[in-house]
């Protein structure tokens, strides 16, 4: 019973102090406290994209054409007042051939980048994946002339080619078959260790 009274008194003293230790910690570490005054409401400040759209008028659509056909083919084209142009047409390749039909899309788009450089991209998307073409796209490093000459030399002289096309052929590997009887004979003929 004495323990209960002592703990209750300790709790009452702590509560009477009004969380002053917590208040000082909150002020030092900028954490909210139970005794802080509510902050005054701040004025609403729109996000940057809303500020941007509020300052500039909407960009008009100058041209828009769209056509969807019953066979799955389609086409669309549009142009905006800020110079964006795009067009695409799509169709089903090998239509009617079950498990061989392929959706194909071909098109282009162009616009002027933030740096003032015009960007133009033509593309095809089909069974070979997405294939973009544009002057702004990175290109692979050209092969050194020595490598090109080596490829040409190999292609011109088939005798230099070892004929290995990467395919496994069992008849070429028959000589390397494992025969357990041969290995057992070698073991039997070898010197045995005596302890």
C-alpha positions in Angstrom: 0.0 0.0 0.0 2.9 2.3 0.8 4.3 1.7 -2.7 1.0 2.6 -4.3 0.7 5.9 -2.3 4.3 6.8 -3.1 3.8 6.2 -6.9 0.5 8.2 -6.8 2.2 11.1 -5.1 5.1 11.0 -7.6 2.6 11.0 -10.4 0.7 13.9 -8.9 3.8 16.0 -8.5 4.9 15.3 -12.1 1.5 16.3 -13.4 1.5 19.5 -11.3 4.8 20.6 -12.9 2.9 21.0 -16.2 5.2 19.1 -18.4 7.9 21.8 -18.0 10.7 19.4 -18.9 8.8 18.4 -22.1 8.2 22.1 -23.0 11.9 22.9 -22.7 12.8 19.9 -24.8 10.1 20.9 -27.4 11.5 24.4 -27.7 15.0 23.2 -28.1 14.2 20.5 -30.7 11.3 22.2 -32.5 8.8 19.5 -31.7 5.1 20.3 -30.9 4.2 20.6 -27.3 0.8 20.2 -25.6 0.9 23.8 -24.3 1.9 25.7 -27.4 -0.5 28.2 -28.8 -2.2 27.2 -32.0 -0.5 28.8 -35.0 -2.3 31.4 -37.0 -3.6 30.1 -40.3 -1.3 31.0 -43.2 -2.6 32.3 -46.5 -3.1 29.7 -49.2 -0.2 29.6 -51.6 -0.9 27.7 -54.8 1.5 25.1 -56.0 3.9 26.2 -58.8 1.9 24.3 -61.5 -1.2 26.2 -60.5 0.6 29.5 -60.4 2.0 28.8 -63.9 -1.3 27.9 -65.4 -3.0 30.9 -63.8 -0.4 33.3 -65.3 -0.6 32.0 -68.9 -3.6 31.5 -71.1 -4.5 27.9 -72.1 -2.7 26.6 -75.2 -5.2 26.2 -78.0 -5.7 23.0 -80.1 -5.4 24.1 -83.7 -6.1 20.7 -85.3 -7.4 17.4 -84.1 -8.4 14.4 -86.3 -9.2 11.0 -85.0 -10.6 7.9 -86.7 -11.2 4.4 -85.3 -12.1 1.6 -87.7 -14.0 -1.7 -87.0 -11.0 -3.8 -88.1 -8.9 -2.4 -85.3 -7.0 0.2 -87.4 -6.9 3.8 -86.3 -5.3 7.1 -86.9 -5.0 10.4 -85.2 -3.3 13.7 -85.6 -3.2 17.0 -83.6 -1.4 20.3 -83.5 -1.3 22.8 -80.7 -0.8 26.6 -80.6 2.7 26.2 -79.1 4.0 24.2 -82.0 3.5 20.6 -80.8 2.5 18.2 -83.6 1.8 14.5 -83.4 0.3 11.8 -85.6 -0.1 8.1 -85.4 -1.7 5.3 -87.3 -2.1 1.7 -86.2 -3.3 -1.5 -87.7 -3.3 -5.2 -87.1 -0.6 -7.1 -89.1 -1.5 -10.6 -90.3 -5.2 -10.0 -89.5 -7.2 -13.2 -89.3 -4.2 -15.4 -88.6 -4.8 -16.7 -85.1 -1.7 -16.5 -82.9 0.1 -14.5 -85.6 -1.7 -11.1 -85.4 0.5 -8.2 -84.4 -0.6 -4.7 -83.5 1.5 -2.1 -85.3 1.8 1.6 -84.6 3.7 4.1 -86.7 3.9 7.8 -86.1 5.8 10.9 -85.2 5.8 13.9 -82.9 7.7 17.2 -82.8 8.0 20.1 -80.5 10.5 22.8 -79.4 12.4 22.0 -76.2 12.9 24.4 -73.3 16.4 25.2 -74.7 14.9 26.3 -78.1 16.0 23.2 -80.0 13.4 21.5 -82.1 12.8 17.8 -81.3 11.4 15.5 -83.9 10.9 11.8 -83.4 9.5 9.1 -85.8 8.7 5.7 -84.5 7.4 2.2 -85.3 6.2 -0.2 -82.7 5.6 -3.8 -83.9 6.8 -7.3 -83.3 10.3 -6.0 -83.0 9.5 -3.5 -80.2 9.5 0.2 -80.1 11.9 1.6 -82.7 12.4 5.4 -82.4 14.4 7.6 -84.9 15.5 11.1 -84.2 18.5 13.4 -84.5 18.5 14.0 -80.7 18.7 10.3 -79.8 22.2 9.0 -78.8 23.9 6.8 -81.4 26.3 3.9 -80.8 30.0 4.6 -81.1 31.3 3.6 -84.5 33.4 0.4 -84.8 37.1 1.0 -85.3 38.2 0.3 -88.9 40.5 -2.6 -87.8 37.4 -4.5 -86.4 35.5 -3.8 -89.6 38.4 -5.1 -91.7 38.7 -8.2 -89.5 34.9 -9.0 -90.0 35.3 -8.5 -93.7 38.3 -10.8 -93.8 36.5 -13.5 -91.9 33.5 -13.2 -94.1 35.6 -13.4 -97.3 37.6 -16.5 -96.3 35.4 -19.3 -95.0 38.4 -21.5 -94.3 39.3 -19.2 -91.4 35.9 -19.9 -89.9 36.0 -23.0 -87.7 32.4 -23.8 -88.7 31.1 -23.6 -85.1 27.8 -21.9 -85.3 27.1 -22.4 -81.6 24.8 -25.4 -82.1 25.3 -28.6 -80.1 25.8 -31.7 -82.2 26.1 -35.0 -80.4 28.1 -36.6 -83.1 30.9 -34.1 -82.6 31.1 -35.0 -78.9 31.0 -38.9 -79.1 34.7 -39.3 -78.4 34.3 -37.7 -75.0 31.8 -40.1 -73.6 32.3 -41.4 -70.0 32.8 -45.1 -69.7 32.8 -46.2 -66.0 34.6 -49.5 -66.8 37.6 -47.7 -68.1 37.9 -45.6 -64.9 37.4 -48.7 -62.7 40.3 -50.4 -64.5 42.5 -47.4 -64.0 41.7 -47.4 -60.4 42.3 -51.1 -60.0 45.7 -50.7 -61.6 46.8 -47.8 -59.5 48.9 -48.2 -56.4 46.8 -48.6 -53.3 47.8 -46.9 -50.1 48.5 -49.2 -47.1 48.1 -48.1 -43.6 
